[in-house]
Every structure is written in C-alpha cells, then in structure tokens.
Amino acid sequence: MTEKYIGRDKITTYELEVGKPKKGGEGSVSPVLGRKNRVAKIYKTPTKEHEAKLLQMVGHRRIKWVALPEDVLYDSQGSFRGFTMQNIADSTDLDHVYAYPLPATAVTNQQKIKIARNICAVLGDIHEAEYVIGDFNPGNIGVNTKTGHVVFWDTDSYHVSNIHRCVVCKSGYAAPELLRDKGKTYAEKDFTQETDNFALAVHMFQLLMNGFHPFGGVKHAPGGSTFAPGQGDAGVRQGNYVFDPDWDIPEEAAIPLLETFPLEIAGLFTRAFIDGKKEPKKRPTAYEWYEALGRYDIELVQCRVDSRHQYHSQNGNDCPYCEADRRFSHDEYSEIDDEIAKGKKGQKTEDQTKSAVWCATFSPDGTEILTANADGTIRIWDAELKREQRQLKGHKNGVMSAVFSSDGKKIVTASRDETVRIWDAVSGRELKKLAEDIRFTTAAFSPDGKKIVAASHDDIVLICDVASGKELRQLKGHTDNVWSAHFSPDGKKIATASGHVNVSGSGDVRIWDAESGKELHKLKGHRGFYSVAFSPDGKKIATAGGDNVARIWDVASGKELKKLAGHTDGVWTVAWSRDGKKIVTTSWDNTAKIWDATTGKEVKPLEGHKNTVRHASFSPDGEKVVTASWDGTARIWTLG
C-alpha cells in the first residue's frame, strides 16, 4: 500500500510505502519509494506549530548522523501532514548500551568511549548550527555497536530559537533549572545549550559508570544493587548526585569509584553536576568532553580478567570495573558477618532493606530504637534491634534525621523529599507536615515538645510551632549547608552547625537566642562543621568536623576547651551521654569512638562497620551506644 504527498514547493512528490510503518509516539515513519535512504514521518495529529517549526528547520545545512527535516509534506488537499528525513542506519538505542549487569556480547568500555566521543561530536555540530535538542534522552539516539557511529532521531522536537519550543523531556535528563518552577510546563521553559550540556554529562556518566544514572545512587536492594535509570527529575531536583561531597549518598555498588578516573574526567563531572547547578555555563561543552575523552582513551589498559573491561592506567593491575562487579555481586554495603560478637564489634540489626542507615537513636525510656534509612524507611525496633515493632510510612526519599520528643510520644523526621513530618510514636501515624519544598538535613524538638528547629541544605534554619505547624521565624546568617540543629536543655538557646565537606575554613557553629532569633556566638575552627550537641547541663557544646576531630567549647564565652583527636577521616556526628561524662563520635573512617568528656581522652573505639558511620546515640543509662552506618546496618555496642 502506498500514499502520495507533495513537498513544500507544491511540485515535488513523494510516494510512501505504508504497509508496515514504524510506529512512533506522535506518528509513523515509512520508507520513501525511489529515494534512497529517505523516510517520512506522518503525524497522527499534525498542528500548525509542527508545520511552522519544520518550515524554519528545513533548508539548514545537513549535519552528519542527524536525521534533520529535509522537506515538509502536504496531502492532496494541501493540508500539512509531516516531513521527510534521512534514514540513517543504526543497530540499537543507546538505552541498550546502558544495560547492567553486562551481557556476554556487551560493547567494551573502549567502544563506549568511542560512542561517547561521537555523541559529543554530533552535539557540537548541532549547537554550531544553533539548535538545542531539549529532550536529549537515550531513546532518541541510535547506536551502531560495531562501528560506534551514532544517530540522532526525533529532531522535530528540537528547541528552535525559543519560538518553536521543545515541549517534553524525559525524566532524569532535564537540568535542575528546568525543574525549579513546578507550575510551568516544558513548553513554557527555555531549553538552552547549557541544559543540553547537563543531559550530555548524564550520558557521559552512564557510558563510563556501567549505565547507572548520576542522580540515582541511593536505592539498594537485598542481594545486590538494583539497576535503574535513576530517580528521574526528583533525584535531579533534590541534588542526589552520587559523588557530591556535600551529601552522604552511598553510590550504587556497581558504579566504579570516582577516584579511579583521571582528575580531568572527575573534574568535568563536578563542573556538570555541582558547579553547574548554580552556574549552568560552567558545565563542560561537547568539545571539552570530546577532547578529554580522547586523552583518556589513549591511557587505557586492558583488564587481564574481562575482555570487556578497559580502564585508566593509574589503577595499575586493579581493574575498577571488576571491583564494581564484585561489589554488585556481593553487595558489600549490606553484607552480614555472623561472626561479629555482641559487645566486641556490635550487635547488628536484622534490617532487611540493606539501604544505608542515616540515623539511629534510643527512645527516652530506653525501651525502643528508632532508625531512618536512605530509602525513606523509618523503623522502630525493640531495644536489642532484634524485632521490628512498626514502620512510619510516608516519606518519598531518604530520611536524614529522626528523633523522639523528650516524653517519647512523638517523632520528628527530616527528609530529602523536602518535608519535615511529625508522627505519633505509639501508632506510627503521621500527624503533621511542618514544612515543604526545602532540602532538609535535620530536625529536633524543643525540650517541652512545643517547637521544632529544622535545618537544610539550602542554608535555611526554621523554628516551627508543633501544634499549628506554622513557621515562627528563620535563623538567618549561615551561608553553607546546615547539617545539625539542637535546642539547649533549657530550651532558651539553639545551636546550629554548617559547612561544606572538606573545604578548609568553611562553615561555622552559631548559637542563637531561641525566642528572639538573635545570634549570640559564632564559632569557627573545623574544616566544615557537621554536628553540634549541647552538654546535659547546657554549659558546653561539642562539635564535629571535616578535619578529623571533635571539639568541646564553652557556651558562655565561645572558647574552645578540648580537642578530641583520633579519627583518621572526617567526623560526622557527636553526642553526649545523659550524665555528661562521655561523648560518642562517628566518622568516615568506618568507626565510632567513645571519649571522656572531662579529659578529652579516647576511652574505647567501636570498630566493625564496613562503611561510614553516620550517626550514634547513647542509651539513657549510658551503658550502650547505637550506631547507624552506610553499610546498611545499625548496631548496639555494650560499653561495660
């Protein structure tokens, strides 16, 4: 069966073989008879906007490997119907190249680099022609896996001069600036070459990192990591970049470590996903990626175990892709070692989610333990972590903080789903959302349970009324991420800690008047402050930072009293025992430590976790400590 159409000059005719057209979202694609390597797309519902955009696009210079519109098609009645384009051969969609675990016939790492460079070359030509792709998703890119050639399809969706707009974008490939105004559709937003450069960096990441999405490194599953195309727009909006040093996001086990790549490649990812969030023009261009990948390609060595693996020579004989495969198979982030003895290396929870545990704390009466995970799960356990009592369900992303009120009747949680929530601790029922649309890092009750202080990755500190849910005031002054916020034991002061990970001199601790919001003291000294806690008498505070130490300060004067040195990496959390005699710290060095709060001497190391220990707290009697780790476990330690 054939159909005839005429071109925009009203003279040229095209005969289409429509017996077995290739179906598409907006229409069907059919061969053009008598015209070698030409096909036509016929819209199901052609519009005047389609026609106007295509008329502007045809006549531009051709771009090799890009199926740009060549002529506009009309039916015998003169009604617009579609367009013609090149039929450029390919073998598969780019999505298939991202598959993991690798099939036996998978393209090699070196072939992926060739594909990556070809994508960069084509995008550079597209941008030189003053087009913007907009919906730069893997389904619109065909790949010849033998030659590495790439084909760009769906060009009629391109964003042309902010007049003829791209109206869609696959989740996970839209730059953060396109996601900020949730009230606007893509048709109302301006795609730019910088938004294309964001999506390009996503593709570069997936091609180098076993197909995993750069903003999808939180979820873990029993028995191994789960391949997924990321968490889509929500992950991008919330800043879930797996290698962002300011977020405690454990990357998927199957992602090679960033340090196994040359500094040049790692730096390009930093510019694309961290620097580019605030300044999109800092994102690497297609040309920069093309040149850097060329230099990277020259320095590859062949893995001696797997013929599909080629890696940078700086790693010697240690193939980072083989190591990633081993992590994927054995899931080191959640492996259970049954030989660990209680009291020596800590008793593990039987938590079956195996996602990173961000927080673990005893109830005020010591009869229960509360844990919060990177997958958004909140659980209440018995005091031995042997039996799950109930779950608090509602958060859509990782829960970074979860604490009881002083009477044990309520729980407040802060999540990366941009909410703070209050729960009934007995029933597990959600009572209230106090704040939304802020990337919260922590929340805590006032001693009387009537207020909550909540802090965020956006430098915001809020004080909210528990009964009404209303914001009472903001504490303004921090210019870095705020990681920790607590009321003093008498409720009259608030201490907050802020800083960027491993940035010398960044951040500070501030002490505020809780009623007026006036700043009373500002303390500096750590390389990034991550945690602050008042002593039980309220006269001292302890802080933790990226310089591998904790410190004790006098609240009244702001003078440093003691330095707790012994960790070999940044210190995440600091907490006091209820009697004020001991302090516990946790660290990136996979340990927690107990300290004498008077002398500042280390009393006992708590060793056994297999990844960063994110949080710790004492039991009410001070005889036990519960720790939370990115290795997927919470553990109880008997101090004795």
Secondary structure, DSSP 8 states (H G I E B T S, - for coil): -EEEEE-TTSS-EEEEE-SS-EE-SSEEEEEBTTSTTEEEEEESS--HHHHHHHHHHTTS---TTB--EEEEEE-TTS-EEEEEEE----SEEHHHHT-SS--TT---HHHHHHHHHHHHHHHHHHHHTT-B-SS--GGGEEE-TTT--EEE--GGG-BBTTTB------TT-S-GGGSS-TTS-GGGS---HHHHHHHHHHHHHHHHTTT--TT-----BTTB----S-SHHHHHHTT--TT-TTS-----TTS--GGGS-HHHHHHHHIIIIIHHH-GGGS--HHHHHHHHHHHHHTEEE-SS-TT-EEEGGGTT--HHHHHHHHHHH-TTS---TT--TTTT-EE---SS-S-EEEEEE-TTSSEEEEEETTS-EEEEETTSSSEEEEE---SS-EEEEEE-TTSSEEEEEETTTEEEEEETTT--EEEEEEESS-EEEEEE-TTSSEEEEEETTS-EEEEETTT--EEEE-----S-EEEEEE-TTSSEEEEEE--TT-TT---EEEEETTT--EEEEE--SSSEEEEEE-TTSSEEEEEETTSEEEEEETTT--EEEEEE--SS-EEEEEE-TTSSEEEEEETTSEEEEEETTT--EEEEEE--SS-EEEEEE-TTSSEEEEEETTS-EEEEE--
